[in-house]
Amino acid sequence: MIELQQHQDLCRQFATLLSYPSKSIISDATTCSADLKLVSPEASTSLESFLTFLEANDINRIEEAFTGTFDLQSLCHPYVGYQLCGESQQRTMFMLKLKDIYQEYGFVSGNELPDHLTEVMRFIGSISDQECRQEIIQDGLLPALAKITLGIESDGHPYVSILNALQSFLTDTASPVNERLPDERQKECLS
């Protein structure tokens, strides 16, 4: 079973890889792939495909692929709330709830909206409350990732491999919540 600290580190690493590409992206992907081999070999294999793309291209091409995937294709927008609710009042409520949760845990989000995939991954990588982590992963991240991945037109697209790696990692390491805490500890993070 994966240790909490290891899971948090990998969540933050994925957040970095799914952010706008920096010059350190190859190094970041190499580290993440090596760390993944220990906990999710399938995810590591998917990430290696992304690493191959990174190594074969310069930063301009990597930035172009990122922008073309997440900014220009509406089906692939990296916003969990958008993927779950569309552009609706429900998404607004979802983002407000996320902001409340972030504040409750003392998490300071970056420049993106609270439902941006990288912000949610950074949050998961910063808290230890297992119930909240599980609920966000099971009810938010995994369904959103499935929709984002379906929105990418080509199986050979470089960002399909990193999204598949993240899905595999979260599926392999995030067990469903089978037992609820006592009533005084129950909380619905996303409802």
C-alpha positions in Angstrom: 0.0 0.0 0.0 1.2 3.5 -0.8 2.2 5.8 1.9 0.4 9.1 2.3 3.5 11.2 1.8 4.4 9.3 -1.4 0.9 9.7 -2.7 0.9 13.5 -1.9 4.3 13.9 -3.6 3.1 12.2 -6.8 -0.1 14.3 -6.8 2.0 17.4 -6.7 4.3 16.0 -9.4 1.3 15.4 -11.7 0.1 18.9 -11.0 3.4 20.3 -12.2 3.4 18.1 -15.3 -0.2 19.2 -16.2 0.7 22.9 -15.7 1.9 25.1 -18.6 5.2 23.5 -19.6 8.4 24.9 -18.1 12.0 24.2 -19.2 12.2 21.6 -16.4 9.4 19.4 -17.7 11.6 16.6 -18.9 13.4 16.4 -15.6 10.0 16.6 -13.8 8.5 13.8 -15.9 11.6 11.6 -15.5 11.3 11.9 -11.7 7.6 11.3 -11.7 8.0 8.2 -13.9 10.6 6.8 -11.6 8.5 7.4 -8.5 5.5 5.9 -10.2 7.3 2.6 -11.0 7.2 1.8 -7.3 3.5 2.2 -6.9 1.7 1.9 -10.2 3.7 0.3 -13.1 0.9 0.8 -15.5 0.8 4.5 -14.8 4.6 4.7 -15.2 4.4 3.0 -18.6 1.8 5.6 -19.8 3.9 8.4 -18.4 7.0 7.0 -20.3 5.1 7.6 -23.6 4.7 11.3 -22.6 8.3 11.4 -21.7 9.3 10.1 -25.1 7.2 13.0 -26.7 9.0 15.5 -24.4 12.5 14.2 -25.2 11.7 14.3 -29.0 10.5 17.9 -29.0 11.7 21.4 -28.1 9.9 23.5 -25.5 8.0 25.5 -28.2 6.5 22.3 -29.6 5.6 21.1 -26.1 3.9 24.4 -25.3 2.1 24.3 -28.6 0.8 20.7 -27.8 -0.3 21.8 -24.3 -2.2 24.9 -25.6 -3.7 23.0 -28.4 -5.0 20.4 -26.1 -6.2 22.2 -23.0 -6.9 25.8 -24.2 -8.2 25.3 -27.7 -10.3 22.1 -27.4 -13.4 22.8 -25.4 -13.9 19.1 -24.7 -10.5 19.0 -23.0 -10.7 22.0 -20.7 -8.8 21.0 -17.6 -11.5 22.2 -15.2 -13.0 19.5 -13.0 -16.2 21.4 -12.4 -16.6 22.2 -16.1 -16.2 18.5 -17.0 -18.7 17.4 -14.4 -21.3 20.2 -14.7 -20.7 22.1 -17.9 -20.7 25.9 -17.9 -23.6 26.2 -15.4 -24.7 27.4 -12.1 -23.8 24.0 -10.7 -20.1 24.6 -11.7 -20.2 27.9 -9.9 -21.5 26.2 -6.8 -18.9 23.5 -7.2 -16.1 26.1 -7.3 -17.5 27.9 -4.3 -17.5 24.6 -2.4 -13.9 23.9 -3.4 -12.9 27.4 -2.3 -14.5 26.7 1.1 -12.7 23.4 1.4 -9.4 24.9 0.4 -9.9 27.6 3.1 -10.9 25.0 5.7 -7.6 23.2 5.1 -5.5 26.3 4.8 -4.7 25.6 1.2 -3.8 28.6 -0.9 -4.6 28.1 -4.6 -2.5 29.6 -7.4 -3.5 31.7 -10.3 -6.0 29.2 -11.8 -9.7 28.8 -10.9 -10.3 26.5 -8.0 -11.6 23.6 -10.2 -8.5 23.6 -12.5 -7.1 20.1 -12.6 -3.7 21.3 -11.3 -5.2 23.1 -8.4 -7.2 20.1 -7.3 -4.1 17.9 -7.6 -2.0 20.3 -5.6 -4.8 20.3 -2.9 -4.9 16.5 -2.8 -1.1 16.6 -2.5 -1.3 18.9 0.5 -3.9 17.4 2.8 -3.9 14.2 4.9 -7.7 13.9 5.5 -8.3 10.6 3.8 -12.1 11.0 3.6 -11.9 14.3 1.8 -9.1 13.1 -0.5 -11.1 9.9 -1.4 -14.3 11.8 -2.1 -12.6 14.4 -4.4 -10.7 11.7 -6.3 -13.6 9.3 -6.7 -16.4 11.8 -7.3 -14.5 14.6 -9.0 -11.1 13.8 -10.5 -11.7 10.4 -12.0 -15.0 11.2 -13.7 -13.5 14.5 -15.0 -10.3 12.8 -16.2 -12.4 10.3 -18.2 -14.2 13.1 -20.0 -11.1 15.1 -20.7 -9.4 12.0 -22.1 -12.4 11.2 -24.3 -12.3 14.8 -25.6 -8.8 14.3 -27.1 -9.3 13.1 -30.7 -6.2 10.9 -31.1 -5.0 8.0 -29.1 -1.4 8.9 -30.0 -1.7 12.4 -28.7 1.0 13.1 -26.1 -1.3 14.4 -23.5 -3.5 11.3 -23.6 -0.6 9.3 -22.1 -0.1 11.6 -19.2 -3.9 11.7 -18.5 -4.0 7.9 -18.7 -1.1 7.8 -16.3 -2.9 10.0 -13.8 -6.1 8.0 -14.1 -4.2 4.7 -13.6 -2.3 6.2 -10.6 -5.4 7.5 -8.9 -7.4 4.3 -9.6 -4.6 2.1 -8.4 -3.9 4.1 -5.2 -7.2 5.5 -4.2 -9.4 2.9 -2.7 -13.1 3.6 -2.5 -14.6 4.8 0.7 -16.2 1.6 2.2 -16.6 2.7 5.7 -17.9 6.1 6.9 -16.5 7.8 10.0 -18.8 8.4 13.0 -21.5 10.9 12.3 -19.7 13.7 14.0 -16.8 13.3 11.5 -18.9 12.8 8.4 -18.6 15.5 5.9 -19.5 15.7 2.2 -16.6 17.5 0.6 -18.2 17.9 -2.7 -21.9 18.1 -2.0 
